[in-house]
Amino acid sequence: MTACPNLRCLEFNSPFWYGSYGDDLDIYPSAKLRALKLDNYSTRPLLRHELIWVLSRLGNGLRVLNVPVCDRDLDVVELCCPHLHTLTCGAYLIVPAHDTTEESLSLDDIEADNNNNNNGLRHLTMAPQDLRLFLGLMRKHSDTLETMQLWLNTPLYGGDIFSESGRIIRHLQLNRLNSLSIVTVPGFRMDRFLEMMRGMCRPSLHKLYLQGDRSIPSPSLPDMPHLKCLRLCQLDETIEHHMTSYFTRLAAMGDACPMTTIEIYDVAFTDQTFSLLAKIQTLKCIKIVSGPRDSWSENGIIDFFINTQSSIQTVGLFLPQINDKILDAVGDLPFVKRLLLVQKLPLERITRFKNTYPAIQVIKLDKREYHLCCCTI
């Protein structure tokens, strides 16, 4: 570190920096270091004394921190890193295949709020384990939080106070929160958690991502007519019932509807759901990923593209079979500019599509790239 006095961004992706090797690591205070990532996929969280050892040397000037730490040790983070605006912690437990926190650190936005008088976290990613600690953290940063990604991988201590927690959250401001992601693993009742989180659905919330557990009922959604981007993943048959009235309300808003992006990953939607989506007039992007819970048919997808009232510009397809009928239905969309594909279609079919629809850009991605390629609003 002494050889790099102007180092701004530091990333350790192996466990050499802690444990028995920690005392040998030549780390000295660095006033210019702004971003630090410490092996978010460690098999265990960083111990409290290890956390103190590292952050006491490097934390004072940090704006961005990605660290495997239990939420009970977040007091160390807040003490050693008073200027943080982005914190990722606790996601070491279990992560889905399309985890978006895997990206390497970047200097982009690190200095974004140097002139911001609102001291506090703006972006939070965590796997909360203690409900009371989580609520305390949200209360402290409720005036500054803009994005929050929660990995609900373990039962929450204090989980018997969900109703009380709901009342607490409803009294928080959270008027800056514009993006909320809730990711669960089998056995976690997202419906109960989302009931608690209803108070977070302020008009400022524009992006919502829900990944559920197909073995339990999908949650009903609060009234959110202000959403611009909705991503649903691994939700069972009950989700269609919950979404029918929501999509109907969006369609009734006409060109005043704010929704521009819908992403569907292994969700138990039927052809009827897609017929409702076709009535929404403001969609710019739709991504459809097939899965074991699919209840829609190939004709339902084709009818959606034929009948949609939206000026769709980007289409993403990850289906077991993509035939020429589906490709032609996409190609005939008057405003489409991009087609994202995962499957390696035969070269002659790709060539035919490009020759028939030369204005459409075909982007071929592998499975991981597809999940990480978020649609732009």
Backbone hydrogen bonds, N-H to C=O, Kabsch-Sander energy under -0.5 kcal/mol:
donor,donor_aa,acceptor,acceptor_aa,energy
4,C,1,M,-1.6
7,L,4,C,-1.7
10,L,35,A,-2.5
12,F,37,K,-2.9
13,N,11,E,-0.5
17,W,14,S,-0.8
18,Y,15,P,-1.5
21,Y,18,Y,-1.0
22,G,19,G,-1.3
24,D,21,Y,-1.4
25,L,21,Y,-0.6
25,L,22,G,-1.3
27,I,25,L,-1.8
30,S,57,R,-0.8
33,L,30,S,-0.9
34,R,8,R,-2.8
35,A,8,R,-1.9
36,L,64,V,-2.0
37,K,10,L,-2.2
38,L,66,N,-3.3
39,D,12,F,-3.2
39,D,37,K,-0.5
42,S,39,D,-1.3
46,L,68,P,-3.6
51,L,47,L,-2.6
52,I,48,R,-2.4
53,W,49,H,-2.1
54,V,50,E,-2.2
55,L,51,L,-2.7
56,S,52,I,-2.1
57,R,54,V,-1.0
58,L,54,V,-1.9
59,G,55,L,-2.6
62,L,59,G,-1.2
63,R,34,R,-3.3
64,V,34,R,-2.4
65,L,86,T,-2.3
66,N,36,L,-2.5
67,V,88,T,-2.7
69,V,67,V,-1.1
73,D,70,C,-2.0
74,L,71,D,-1.4
76,V,73,D,-1.2
77,V,73,D,-1.0
78,E,74,L,-2.5
79,L,75,D,-1.9
80,C,76,V,-2.7
81,C,77,V,-2.2
84,L,81,C,-1.2
85,H,63,R,-2.9
86,T,63,R,-2.0
87,L,123,H,-2.8
88,T,65,L,-2.5
89,C,125,T,-3.0
90,G,67,V,-0.7
93,L,90,G,-1.1
99,D,96,P,-1.0
102,E,99,D,-0.6
103,E,100,T,-0.5
110,I,107,L,-1.8
111,E,107,L,-0.5
112,A,109,D,-1.1
114,N,111,E,-1.7
116,N,113,D,-1.6
117,N,115,N,-0.5
119,N,117,N,-1.4
122,R,85,H,-2.4
123,H,85,H,-2.5
124,L,147,T,-2.2
125,T,87,L,-2.7
126,M,149,Q,-2.3
127,A,89,C,-0.6
131,L,129,Q,-0.5
131,L,157,Y,-2.6
134,F,130,D,-2.3
135,L,131,L,-2.5
136,G,132,R,-2.2
137,L,133,L,-2.2
138,M,134,F,-2.3
139,R,135,L,-2.5
140,K,136,G,-2.0
141,H,137,L,-1.6
142,S,138,M,-0.5
142,S,139,R,-0.7
144,T,141,H,-1.5
145,L,141,H,-2.1
146,E,122,R,-3.4
147,T,122,R,-2.2
148,M,179,S,-2.3
149,Q,124,L,-2.7
150,L,181,S,-3.0
151,W,126,M,-2.5
152,L,150,L,-0.7
152,L,183,V,-3.4
153,N,151,W,-1.5
157,Y,129,Q,-3.4
159,G,156,L,-1.4
161,I,158,G,-1.7
162,F,159,G,-0.7
165,S,161,I,-2.6
166,G,162,F,-2.3
167,R,163,S,-1.6
168,I,164,E,-1.9
169,I,165,S,-2.8
170,R,166,G,-2.1
171,H,167,R,-0.8
171,H,168,I,-1.0
172,L,169,I,-1.5
174,L,142,S,-0.7
177,L,174,L,-0.7
178,N,146,E,-3.3
179,S,146,E,-1.6
180,L,207,K,-2.4
181,S,148,M,-2.5
182,I,209,Y,-3.0
183,V,150,L,-2.8
184,T,211,Q,-1.7
185,V,152,L,-1.1
188,F,185,V,-1.9
189,R,187,G,-0.5
190,M,188,F,-1.6
192,R,189,R,-0.6
193,F,189,R,-1.8
194,L,190,M,-3.5
195,E,191,D,-1.5
196,M,192,R,-1.7
197,M,193,F,-1.8
198,R,195,E,-0.9
199,G,196,M,-0.7
200,M,197,M,-2.7
201,C,198,R,-1.6
202,R,200,M,-2.4
205,L,202,R,-1.9
206,H,178,N,-2.0
206,H,204,S,-0.6
207,K,178,N,-2.1
208,L,229,C,-2.1
209,Y,180,L,-2.3
210,L,231,R,-2.6
211,Q,182,I,-2.6
212,G,210,L,-0.5
212,G,233,C,-2.3
216,I,213,D,-1.8
224,M,222,P,-0.7
227,L,224,M,-1.4
228,K,206,H,-2.7
229,C,206,H,-2.7
230,L,261,T,-2.2
231,R,208,L,-2.8
232,L,263,E,-2.6
233,C,210,L,-2.3
234,Q,265,Y,-2.8
235,L,266,D,-0.6
239,I,236,D,-1.9
240,E,237,E,-1.2
241,H,237,E,-0.7
242,H,238,T,-1.8
243,M,239,I,-2.5
244,T,240,E,-1.9
245,S,241,H,-0.8
246,Y,242,H,-0.7
247,F,243,M,-3.3
248,T,244,T,-2.0
249,R,245,S,-2.1
250,L,246,Y,-2.2
251,A,247,F,-2.5
252,A,248,T,-1.9
253,M,249,R,-0.8
253,M,250,L,-0.9
254,G,251,A,-1.4
256,A,253,M,-1.8
257,C,254,G,-1.5
260,T,228,K,-2.8
261,T,228,K,-2.2
262,I,285,C,-1.7
263,E,230,L,-2.7
264,I,287,K,-2.9
265,Y,232,L,-2.8
265,Y,263,E,-0.5
266,D,264,I,-0.6
266,D,289,V,-2.5
268,A,235,L,-1.9
269,F,267,V,-2.6
274,F,270,T,-1.6
275,S,271,D,-1.9
276,L,272,Q,-1.6
277,L,273,T,-2.3
278,A,274,F,-1.8
279,K,276,L,-1.3
280,I,277,L,-1.3
284,K,260,T,-3.2
285,C,260,T,-2.0
286,I,314,T,-1.9
287,K,262,I,-1.9
288,I,316,G,-2.6
289,V,264,I,-3.0
290,S,318,F,-3.1
294,D,291,G,-1.7
295,S,269,F,-1.4
301,I,297,S,-1.6
302,I,298,E,-2.3
303,D,299,N,-3.0
304,F,300,G,-1.6
305,F,301,I,-1.9
306,I,302,I,-2.1
307,N,303,D,-2.6
308,T,304,F,-1.7
309,Q,278,A,-2.4
312,I,310,S,-1.1
313,Q,284,K,-2.7
314,T,284,K,-2.0
315,V,338,R,-2.1
316,G,286,I,-2.3
317,L,340,L,-2.6
318,F,288,I,-2.3
323,N,321,Q,-0.6
327,L,323,N,-2.1
328,D,324,D,-2.8
329,A,325,K,-2.0
330,V,326,I,-2.1
331,G,327,L,-3.0
332,D,328,D,-2.0
333,L,330,V,-1.7
336,V,333,L,-0.8
337,K,313,Q,-3.4
338,R,313,Q,-2.2
339,L,361,Q,-2.7
340,L,315,V,-3.1
341,L,363,I,-2.7
342,V,317,L,-0.9
345,L,343,Q,-1.5
349,R,346,P,-0.9
350,I,346,P,-2.0
351,T,347,L,-2.9
352,R,348,E,-2.2
353,F,349,R,-2.3
354,K,350,I,-2.7
355,N,351,T,-2.5
356,T,352,R,-2.3
357,Y,353,F,-3.0
360,I,357,Y,-1.7
361,Q,337,K,-3.2
361,Q,359,A,-0.5
362,V,360,I,-0.5
363,I,339,L,-2.9
363,I,361,Q,-0.6
364,K,362,V,-0.6
365,L,341,L,-3.0
365,L,363,I,-0.5
370,Y,366,D,-2.3
371,H,367,K,-1.7
372,L,368,R,-1.9
373,C,369,E,-1.3
374,C,372,L,-1.7
